Amino acid sequence: MESHIYGFALDRKRDKHSHFRPIEVDVKDNLDKALRALKNRMSREGVLQELKKRRFFEKPSVKRKRKIREAQKRLRRSLKRQG
């Protein structure tokens, strides 16, 4: 018996608005393994972080500061990797 489990991931490539696209995981024997695989893929795609972020309204000023902080963090990481 082979079926599928579906979840959704954000597709941010289109435009500034977020769209959801399906994530599909095959269920071969064990449903628990398939659910774990789905959770891992959703975690890698950033779905859980996005849901936490959208749980409450974020003021524009706070959003701006968060984006600046994230950009600085990315810059530090890239400089650290370069040497």
SELUMFI-586790 format. One record per residue: residue number from 1; x, y, z of N, C-alpha, C, O in turn. Coordinates in Angstrom, 3 decimals. Example, Ala and Ser with C-alpha at 12.3 -4.5 7.8 and 13.67 -1.06 7.14 Angstrom:
! SELUMFI-586790
<rec nr="1" n_px="13.190" n_py="-5.690" n_pz="7.800" ca_px="12.300" ca_py="-4.500" ca_pz="7.800" c_px="13.200" c_py="-3.300" c_pz="7.800" o_px="14.236" o_py="-3.319" o_pz="8.465"/>
<rec nr="2" n_px="12.850" n_py="-2.250" n_pz="7.080" ca_px="13.670" ca_py="-1.060" ca_pz="7.140" c_px="12.900" c_py="0.030" c_pz="7.870" o_px="13.409" o_py="1.138" o_pz="8.039"/>
//
This chain:
! SELUMFI-586790
<rec nr="1" n_px="0.843" n_py="-1.180" n_pz="0.000" ca_px="0.000" ca_py="0.000" ca_pz="0.000" c_px="0.889" c_py="1.245" c_pz="0.000" o_px="1.657" o_py="1.476" o_pz="0.934"/>
<rec nr="2" n_px="0.773" n_py="2.022" n_pz="-1.042" ca_px="1.563" ca_py="3.249" ca_pz="-1.117" c_px="0.617" c_py="4.429" c_pz="-1.325" o_px="-0.191" o_py="4.440" o_pz="-2.254"/>
<rec nr="3" n_px="0.730" n_py="5.399" n_pz="-0.462" ca_px="-0.074" ca_py="6.610" ca_pz="-0.595" c_px="0.812" c_py="7.802" c_pz="-0.266" o_px="2.030" o_py="7.662" o_pz="-0.163"/>
<rec nr="4" n_px="0.216" n_py="8.955" n_pz="-0.103" ca_px="0.985" ca_py="10.175" ca_pz="0.106" c_px="0.428" c_py="10.962" c_pz="1.279" o_px="-0.757" o_py="10.882" o_pz="1.601"/>
<rec nr="5" n_px="1.317" n_py="11.729" n_pz="1.912" ca_px="0.929" ca_py="12.684" ca_pz="2.940" c_px="1.272" c_py="14.057" c_pz="2.379" o_px="2.339" o_py="14.245" o_pz="1.794"/>
<rec nr="6" n_px="0.377" n_py="15.009" n_pz="2.554" ca_px="0.607" ca_py="16.344" ca_pz="2.010" c_px="0.740" c_py="17.370" c_pz="3.118" o_px="0.067" o_py="17.292" o_pz="4.146"/>
<rec nr="7" n_px="1.612" n_py="18.324" n_pz="2.891" ca_px="1.763" ca_py="19.481" ca_pz="3.755" c_px="1.934" c_py="20.679" c_pz="2.853" o_px="1.872" o_py="20.542" o_pz="1.631"/>
<rec nr="8" n_px="2.144" n_py="21.833" n_pz="3.415" ca_px="2.306" ca_py="23.026" ca_pz="2.606" c_px="3.552" c_py="23.790" c_pz="3.016" o_px="3.895" o_py="23.859" o_pz="4.196"/>
<rec nr="9" n_px="4.223" n_py="24.362" n_pz="2.027" ca_px="5.417" ca_py="25.174" ca_pz="2.262" c_px="5.210" c_py="26.512" c_pz="1.578" o_px="4.487" o_py="26.616" o_pz="0.587"/>
<rec nr="10" n_px="5.847" n_py="27.521" n_pz="2.115" ca_px="5.740" ca_py="28.850" ca_pz="1.526" c_px="6.581" c_py="28.944" c_pz="0.269" o_px="7.704" o_py="28.443" o_pz="0.218"/>
<rec nr="11" n_px="6.032" n_py="29.587" n_pz="-0.738" ca_px="6.754" ca_py="29.821" ca_pz="-1.981" c_px="6.961" c_py="31.320" c_pz="-2.096" o_px="6.056" o_py="32.043" o_pz="-2.513"/>
<rec nr="12" n_px="8.150" n_py="31.795" n_pz="-1.730" ca_px="8.419" ca_py="33.233" ca_pz="-1.705" c_px="9.044" c_py="33.729" c_pz="-3.001" o_px="9.399" o_py="34.903" o_pz="-3.105"/>
<rec nr="13" n_px="9.182" n_py="32.852" n_pz="-3.988" ca_px="9.866" ca_py="33.240" ca_pz="-5.215" c_px="8.985" c_py="34.079" c_pz="-6.122" o_px="9.498" o_py="34.829" o_pz="-6.952"/>
<rec nr="14" n_px="7.688" n_py="33.974" n_pz="-5.985" ca_px="6.779" ca_py="34.653" ca_pz="-6.903" c_px="6.834" c_py="36.169" c_pz="-6.768" o_px="7.216" o_py="36.871" o_pz="-7.704"/>
<rec nr="15" n_px="6.464" n_py="36.650" n_pz="-5.642" ca_px="6.462" ca_py="38.095" ca_pz="-5.405" c_px="6.544" c_py="38.326" c_pz="-3.914" o_px="6.865" o_py="37.415" o_pz="-3.152"/>
<rec nr="16" n_px="6.255" n_py="39.540" n_pz="-3.502" ca_px="6.402" ca_py="39.872" ca_pz="-2.096" c_px="5.362" c_py="39.186" c_pz="-1.217" o_px="5.585" o_py="39.029" o_pz="-0.017"/>
<rec nr="17" n_px="4.232" n_py="38.775" n_pz="-1.787" ca_px="3.218" ca_py="38.067" ca_pz="-1.027" c_px="3.558" c_py="36.584" c_pz="-0.993" o_px="4.057" o_py="36.030" o_pz="-1.972"/>
<rec nr="18" n_px="3.290" n_py="35.959" n_pz="0.120" ca_px="3.637" ca_py="34.550" ca_pz="0.273" c_px="2.513" c_py="33.675" c_pz="-0.270" o_px="1.331" o_py="33.956" o_pz="-0.069"/>
<rec nr="19" n_px="2.901" n_py="32.628" n_pz="-0.950" ca_px="1.962" ca_py="31.637" ca_pz="-1.457" c_px="2.406" c_py="30.284" c_pz="-0.940" o_px="3.594" o_py="30.044" o_pz="-0.724"/>
<rec nr="20" n_px="1.438" n_py="29.404" n_pz="-0.746" ca_px="1.759" ca_py="28.075" ca_pz="-0.267" c_px="1.792" c_py="27.101" c_pz="-1.434" o_px="0.964" o_py="27.165" o_pz="-2.342"/>
<rec nr="21" n_px="2.759" n_py="26.205" n_pz="-1.392" ca_px="2.823" ca_py="25.136" ca_pz="-2.383" c_px="2.854" c_py="23.819" c_pz="-1.624" o_px="3.348" o_py="23.758" o_pz="-0.498"/>
<rec nr="22" n_px="2.329" n_py="22.767" n_pz="-2.236" ca_px="2.242" ca_py="21.489" ca_pz="-1.508" c_px="3.587" c_py="20.798" c_pz="-1.369" o_px="4.454" o_py="20.908" o_pz="-2.236"/>
<rec nr="23" n_px="3.745" n_py="20.083" n_pz="-0.260" ca_px="4.880" ca_py="19.185" ca_pz="-0.032" c_px="4.287" c_py="17.783" c_pz="0.032" o_px="3.313" o_py="17.541" o_pz="0.745"/>
<rec nr="24" n_px="4.872" n_py="16.879" n_pz="-0.708" ca_px="4.352" ca_py="15.519" ca_pz="-0.766" c_px="5.402" c_py="14.544" c_pz="-0.236" o_px="6.576" o_py="14.623" o_pz="-0.597"/>
<rec nr="25" n_px="4.967" n_py="13.634" n_pz="0.615" ca_px="5.843" ca_py="12.599" ca_pz="1.176" c_px="5.183" c_py="11.254" c_pz="0.922" o_px="3.987" o_py="11.091" o_pz="1.165"/>
<rec nr="26" n_px="5.958" n_py="10.287" n_pz="0.433" ca_px="5.426" ca_py="8.947" ca_pz="0.168" c_px="5.294" c_py="8.150" c_pz="1.463" o_px="6.165" o_py="8.199" o_pz="2.332"/>
<rec nr="27" n_px="4.192" n_py="7.417" n_pz="1.572" ca_px="3.978" ca_py="6.511" ca_pz="2.697" c_px="4.107" c_py="5.107" c_pz="2.142" o_px="3.259" o_py="4.654" o_pz="1.374"/>
<rec nr="28" n_px="5.167" n_py="4.423" n_pz="2.531" ca_px="5.357" ca_py="3.052" ca_pz="2.038" c_px="4.811" c_py="2.047" c_pz="3.058" o_px="3.818" o_py="1.373" o_pz="2.788"/>
<rec nr="29" n_px="5.439" n_py="1.945" n_pz="4.203" ca_px="4.994" ca_py="0.983" ca_pz="5.205" c_px="4.505" c_py="1.695" c_pz="6.461" o_px="3.405" o_py="1.451" o_pz="6.958"/>
<rec nr="30" n_px="5.363" n_py="2.584" n_pz="6.953" ca_px="5.168" ca_py="3.130" ca_pz="8.282" c_px="4.673" c_py="4.573" c_pz="8.210" o_px="5.347" o_py="5.440" o_pz="7.655"/>
<rec nr="31" n_px="3.518" n_py="4.817" n_pz="8.762" ca_px="2.939" ca_py="6.154" ca_pz="8.766" c_px="3.746" c_py="7.102" c_pz="9.654" o_px="3.886" o_py="8.282" o_pz="9.332"/>
<rec nr="32" n_px="4.275" n_py="6.596" n_pz="10.766" ca_px="5.068" ca_py="7.438" ca_pz="11.675" c_px="6.320" c_py="7.972" c_pz="10.996" o_px="6.681" o_py="9.135" o_pz="11.178"/>
<rec nr="33" n_px="6.991" n_py="7.117" n_pz="10.204" ca_px="8.180" ca_py="7.555" ca_pz="9.485" c_px="7.823" c_py="8.629" c_pz="8.456" o_px="8.567" o_py="9.591" o_pz="8.264"/>
<rec nr="34" n_px="6.684" n_py="8.452" n_pz="7.803" ca_px="6.255" ca_py="9.420" ca_pz="6.792" c_px="5.925" c_py="10.770" c_pz="7.440" o_px="6.258" o_py="11.819" o_pz="6.890"/>
<rec nr="35" n_px="5.276" n_py="10.744" n_pz="8.600" ca_px="4.964" ca_py="11.991" ca_pz="9.306" c_px="6.241" c_py="12.692" c_pz="9.756" o_px="6.344" o_py="13.916" o_pz="9.673"/>
<rec nr="36" n_px="7.219" n_py="11.910" n_pz="10.236" ca_px="8.493" ca_py="12.480" ca_pz="10.651" c_px="9.208" c_py="13.114" c_pz="9.447" o_px="9.796" o_py="14.189" o_pz="9.562"/>
<rec nr="37" n_px="9.151" n_py="12.438" n_pz="8.301" ca_px="9.776" ca_py="12.973" ca_pz="7.084" c_px="9.086" c_py="14.264" c_pz="6.661" o_px="9.747" o_py="15.215" o_pz="6.243"/>
<rec nr="38" n_px="7.755" n_py="14.301" n_pz="6.769" ca_px="7.012" ca_py="15.523" ca_pz="6.421" c_px="7.392" c_py="16.671" c_pz="7.346" o_px="7.599" o_py="17.795" o_pz="6.887"/>
<rec nr="39" n_px="7.485" n_py="16.398" n_pz="8.640" ca_px="7.868" ca_py="17.438" ca_pz="9.601" c_px="9.270" c_py="17.955" c_pz="9.319" o_px="9.519" o_py="19.157" o_pz="9.406"/>
<rec nr="40" n_px="10.192" n_py="17.048" n_pz="8.981" ca_px="11.557" ca_py="17.467" ca_pz="8.664" c_px="11.592" c_py="18.343" c_pz="7.425" o_px="12.277" o_py="19.365" o_pz="7.406"/>
<rec nr="41" n_px="10.860" n_py="17.950" n_pz="6.392" ca_px="10.846" ca_py="18.755" ca_pz="5.161" c_px="10.215" c_py="20.117" c_pz="5.405" o_px="10.692" o_py="21.125" o_pz="4.882"/>
<rec nr="42" n_px="9.131" n_py="20.159" n_pz="6.205" ca_px="8.489" ca_py="21.435" ca_pz="6.503" c_px="9.427" c_py="22.317" c_pz="7.322" o_px="9.448" o_py="23.535" o_pz="7.142"/>
<rec nr="43" n_px="10.194" n_py="21.714" n_pz="8.212" ca_px="11.154" ca_py="22.469" ca_pz="9.005" c_px="12.251" c_py="23.049" c_pz="8.119" o_px="12.626" o_py="24.211" o_pz="8.273"/>
<rec nr="44" n_px="12.766" n_py="22.241" n_pz="7.189" ca_px="13.804" ca_py="22.716" ca_pz="6.266" c_px="13.286" c_py="23.835" c_pz="5.374" o_px="14.026" o_py="24.762" o_pz="5.046"/>
<rec nr="45" n_px="12.012" n_py="23.750" n_pz="4.979" ca_px="11.421" ca_py="24.765" ca_pz="4.105" c_px="11.133" c_py="26.062" c_pz="4.857" o_px="10.924" o_py="27.103" o_pz="4.235"/>
<rec nr="46" n_px="11.119" n_py="26.007" n_pz="6.183" ca_px="10.884" ca_py="27.208" ca_pz="6.964" c_px="9.420" c_py="27.476" c_pz="7.277" o_px="9.060" o_py="28.590" o_pz="7.658"/>
<rec nr="47" n_px="8.587" n_py="26.480" n_pz="7.121" ca_px="7.151" ca_py="26.654" ca_pz="7.353" c_px="6.872" c_py="26.957" c_pz="8.817" o_px="6.085" o_py="27.849" o_pz="9.132"/>
<rec nr="48" n_px="7.516" n_py="26.217" n_pz="9.709" ca_px="7.242" ca_py="26.395" ca_pz="11.135" c_px="7.674" c_py="27.782" c_pz="11.616" o_px="6.976" o_py="28.420" o_pz="12.404"/>
<rec nr="49" n_px="8.844" n_py="28.245" n_pz="11.131" ca_px="9.312" ca_py="29.572" ca_pz="11.513" c_px="8.356" c_py="30.646" c_pz="10.986" o_px="8.074" o_py="31.628" o_pz="11.673"/>
<rec nr="50" n_px="7.866" n_py="30.448" n_pz="9.768" ca_px="6.939" ca_py="31.413" ca_pz="9.176" c_px="5.624" c_py="31.459" c_pz="9.953" o_px="5.061" o_py="32.534" o_pz="10.162"/>
<rec nr="51" n_px="5.141" n_py="30.302" n_pz="10.376" ca_px="3.907" ca_py="30.269" ca_pz="11.156" c_px="4.081" c_py="30.985" c_pz="12.494" o_px="3.195" o_py="31.720" o_pz="12.929"/>
<rec nr="52" n_px="5.229" n_py="30.768" n_pz="13.146" ca_px="5.489" ca_py="31.463" ca_pz="14.404" c_px="5.546" c_py="32.966" c_pz="14.186" o_px="5.056" o_py="33.742" o_pz="15.005"/>
<rec nr="53" n_px="6.147" n_py="33.365" n_pz="13.080" ca_px="6.297" ca_py="34.786" ca_pz="12.791" c_px="4.939" c_py="35.435" c_pz="12.518" o_px="4.717" o_py="36.587" o_pz="12.889"/>
<rec nr="54" n_px="4.043" n_py="34.708" n_pz="11.878" ca_px="2.736" ca_py="35.265" ca_pz="11.513" c_px="1.666" c_py="35.064" c_pz="12.585" o_px="0.507" o_py="35.420" o_pz="12.375"/>
<rec nr="55" n_px="2.036" n_py="34.509" n_pz="13.704" ca_px="1.052" ca_py="34.224" ca_pz="14.736" c_px="0.413" c_py="35.505" c_pz="15.282" o_px="-0.782" o_py="35.544" o_pz="15.573"/>
<rec nr="56" n_px="1.229" n_py="36.542" n_pz="15.414" ca_px="0.749" ca_py="37.825" ca_pz="15.904" c_px="1.145" c_py="38.919" c_pz="14.928" o_px="2.093" o_py="38.764" o_pz="14.158"/>
<rec nr="57" n_px="0.420" n_py="40.017" n_pz="14.964" ca_px="0.734" ca_py="41.143" ca_pz="14.094" c_px="2.068" c_py="41.756" c_pz="14.516" o_px="2.363" o_py="41.899" o_pz="15.702"/>
<rec nr="58" n_px="2.858" n_py="42.112" n_pz="13.517" ca_px="4.150" ca_py="42.723" ca_pz="13.769" c_px="4.111" c_py="44.157" c_pz="13.240" o_px="3.857" o_py="44.383" o_pz="12.057"/>
<rec nr="59" n_px="4.362" n_py="45.111" n_pz="14.115" ca_px="4.326" ca_py="46.508" ca_pz="13.699" c_px="5.399" c_py="46.763" c_pz="12.643" o_px="6.448" o_py="46.119" o_pz="12.663"/>
<rec nr="60" n_px="5.147" n_py="47.695" n_pz="11.722" ca_px="6.130" ca_py="47.978" ca_pz="10.662" c_px="7.509" c_py="48.361" c_pz="11.200" o_px="8.525" o_py="47.972" o_pz="10.623"/>
<rec nr="61" n_px="7.555" n_py="49.118" n_pz="12.297" ca_px="8.856" ca_py="49.516" ca_pz="12.842" c_px="9.613" c_py="48.302" c_pz="13.382" o_px="10.826" o_py="48.198" o_pz="13.204"/>
<rec nr="62" n_px="8.908" n_py="47.394" n_pz="14.036" ca_px="9.523" ca_py="46.185" ca_pz="14.576" c_px="9.971" c_py="45.286" c_pz="13.423" o_px="11.037" o_py="44.673" o_pz="13.482"/>
<rec nr="63" n_px="9.155" n_py="45.214" n_pz="12.384" ca_px="9.489" ca_py="44.406" ca_pz="11.212" c_px="10.758" c_py="44.910" c_pz="10.539" o_px="11.618" o_py="44.125" o_pz="10.139"/>
<rec nr="64" n_px="10.861" n_py="46.232" n_pz="10.419" ca_px="12.041" ca_py="46.856" ca_pz="9.808" c_px="13.298" c_py="46.538" c_pz="10.613" o_px="14.333" o_py="46.177" o_pz="10.052"/>
<rec nr="65" n_px="13.196" n_py="46.677" n_pz="11.927" ca_px="14.344" ca_py="46.392" ca_pz="12.798" c_px="14.743" c_py="44.924" c_pz="12.722" o_px="15.930" o_py="44.597" o_pz="12.715"/>
<rec nr="66" n_px="13.744" n_py="44.033" n_pz="12.663" ca_px="14.035" ca_py="42.600" ca_pz="12.579" c_px="14.748" c_py="42.277" c_pz="11.274" o_px="15.705" o_py="41.502" o_pz="11.257"/>
<rec nr="67" n_px="14.279" n_py="42.875" n_pz="10.178" ca_px="14.914" ca_py="42.619" ca_pz="8.883" c_px="16.355" c_py="43.123" c_pz="8.865" o_px="17.233" o_py="42.466" o_pz="8.305"/>
<rec nr="68" n_px="16.601" n_py="44.273" n_pz="9.466" ca_px="17.969" ca_py="44.803" ca_pz="9.545" c_px="18.843" c_py="43.869" c_pz="10.368" o_px="19.980" o_py="43.577" o_pz="9.996"/>
<rec nr="69" n_px="18.301" n_py="43.402" n_pz="11.497" ca_px="19.039" ca_py="42.490" ca_pz="12.369" c_px="19.362" c_py="41.177" c_pz="11.638" o_px="20.469" o_py="40.652" o_pz="11.758"/>
<rec nr="70" n_px="18.389" n_py="40.653" n_pz="10.883" ca_px="18.616" ca_py="39.419" ca_pz="10.133" c_px="19.657" c_py="39.622" c_pz="9.036" o_px="20.479" o_py="38.739" o_pz="8.793"/>
<rec nr="71" n_px="19.630" n_py="40.782" n_pz="8.371" ca_px="20.608" ca_py="41.069" ca_pz="7.317" c_px="22.013" c_py="41.149" c_pz="7.899" o_px="22.964" o_py="40.641" o_pz="7.306"/>
<rec nr="72" n_px="22.145" n_py="41.789" n_pz="9.062" ca_px="23.450" ca_py="41.868" ca_pz="9.716" c_px="23.957" c_py="40.475" c_pz="10.098" o_px="25.147" o_py="40.181" o_pz="9.979"/>
<rec nr="73" n_px="23.044" n_py="39.632" n_pz="10.554" ca_px="23.409" ca_py="38.269" ca_pz="10.932" c_px="23.886" c_py="37.486" c_pz="9.699" o_px="24.879" o_py="36.761" o_pz="9.771"/>
<rec nr="74" n_px="23.178" n_py="37.632" n_pz="8.568" ca_px="23.602" ca_py="36.968" ca_pz="7.339" c_px="24.969" c_py="37.452" c_pz="6.890" o_px="25.795" o_py="36.662" o_pz="6.432"/>
<rec nr="75" n_px="25.209" n_py="38.762" n_pz="7.023" ca_px="26.488" ca_py="39.335" ca_pz="6.623" c_px="27.620" c_py="38.787" c_pz="7.498" o_px="28.684" o_py="38.428" o_pz="6.994"/>
<rec nr="76" n_px="27.382" n_py="38.726" n_pz="8.816" ca_px="28.396" ca_py="38.174" ca_pz="9.725" c_px="28.697" c_py="36.727" c_pz="9.368" o_px="29.858" o_py="36.317" o_pz="9.359"/>
<rec nr="77" n_px="27.654" n_py="35.947" n_pz="9.073" ca_px="27.861" ca_py="34.540" ca_pz="8.716" c_px="28.683" c_py="34.416" c_pz="7.441" o_px="29.595" o_py="33.592" o_pz="7.365"/>
<rec nr="78" n_px="28.362" n_py="35.236" n_pz="6.433" ca_px="29.079" ca_py="35.125" ca_pz="5.166" c_px="30.547" c_py="35.555" c_pz="5.335" o_px="31.440" o_py="34.968" o_pz="4.723"/>
<rec nr="79" n_px="30.791" n_py="36.572" n_pz="6.159" ca_px="32.170" ca_py="36.989" ca_pz="6.412" c_px="32.945" c_py="35.936" c_pz="7.194" o_px="34.142" o_py="35.743" o_pz="6.981"/>
<rec nr="80" n_px="32.252" n_py="35.260" n_pz="8.099" ca_px="32.881" ca_py="34.211" ca_pz="8.886" c_px="33.264" c_py="33.022" c_pz="7.996" o_px="34.319" o_py="32.415" o_pz="8.180"/>
<rec nr="81" n_px="32.402" n_py="32.700" n_pz="7.035" ca_px="32.690" ca_py="31.575" ca_pz="6.133" c_px="33.835" c_py="31.878" c_pz="5.194" o_px="34.569" o_py="30.970" o_pz="4.803"/>
<rec nr="82" n_px="34.006" n_py="33.151" n_pz="4.819" ca_px="35.060" ca_py="33.521" ca_pz="3.881" c_px="36.440" c_py="33.453" c_pz="4.536" o_px="37.445" o_py="33.209" o_pz="3.868"/>
<rec nr="83" n_px="36.471" n_py="33.664" n_pz="5.800" ca_px="37.765" ca_py="33.515" ca_pz="6.465" c_px="38.049" c_py="34.554" c_pz="7.403" o_px="39.107" o_py="34.545" o_pz="8.032"/>
//
